[in-house]
C-alpha cells in the first residue's frame, strides 16, 4: 500500500494528469534547446539573424509535428492496438514529409545563398537521409517512451485494483456475511428443523453455496455472469426466509451465457437495496434486471423505500467504494446512474463488454 499512497515522484511526474502542463512546458524547452543548434556556427559563434531565427522556428515546428502526431495519433491509434505495420507505414510517411520540410528550411533560410544555386543531387539525398535517420531515432524514442508509460500506467492500475478489490472483499465479508446474518440463517434453520425439515435443508444448502462462492470463486479476476446471478438468487432467497412481506425478481434478457464480469460486482447494490427497502406499510421488494445488447450489459436494481427512508440519503460509503472499483475496472467504459423518489430507489449500471 505504501507504493500506492506514496508513488515515486519521477514516475508520478510522467504519468499523472495533473502534471500534463508541466510536461508540455518541459517538452517545449527541450525542443527549443535541440533546435537552437542552428543559431551557432561550427566555431561556436552565436548568430541571431532573421534567417537563423526562422530556421529555429521551422525546426521547432517540425519536431513538434513529429512528437504530437506520434503521441496523440499514431501511437494510440496503431501501436497501442497492435497495428504495427500501419504504424510503421504512417511513421515513415511522417518522417519523409518532415525531412523534406527541414531540407526546405535549411535551403531557403539557413543557407539562403544556395537556395537557387546548382545543388548536387547526391548532397541533397545525403542530407535527406541524414535527417530521416536523426528524426527516425526521435520517433523510435517517442514510441518507446509511450509504450513504457502505458506499461507503467497499467501496472499502477493493476496494483490499485488489487488493493481496492482486497479492501472491497474484506469489507463485504465483514458487513454482509457477518456473524449476525449467519446466526439468523442458522436460527431459522434450527426452528424449521422440526416444523419444515425440507425448508431447513434448503437454507443450509444455500448458505453453503453462498459461502463457497465467496471463499473460492470471488477471489478470481473474472467470473461468469451466471455464477454471480446464482449467488444473488441464493442471497435474496435467504433474505426472503427472514421476512414474510418481501418479494424479489431477477429478469434476464439477451445472451448472458458467455458474459464474464468481476466477482461480487452487483451485490453492493443489492445489499444497499435490502438495507433501505423495509416498508412497514406494505410489501417490500427488490427488482433486478440484466440485459445484454450491442456488446453492453445493463444492470437495473430497483427497490421500495418507506417514506421515512425516502427522505434520507440512500447509498453512502458502500456505493462510493463500488464506484471507485468500477473506475479501476472499466475506466470510461461504464455509466452509473442513481434515481431516488419518496417510494423507490433505482440504480442503472451500463458496462461496455
Helices and strands as residue ranges (DSSP letters): H 2-5, H 9-15, G 17-19, H 20-35, G 36-39, H 50-69, I 70-79, H 84-105, I 106-110, G 112-114, H 121-175, H 179-195, H 197-215, G 217-219, E 223-224, H 225-242, E 246-253, E 260-261, H 267-275, E 284-293, E 296-304, H 307-310, H 317-330, E 334-340, E 344-352
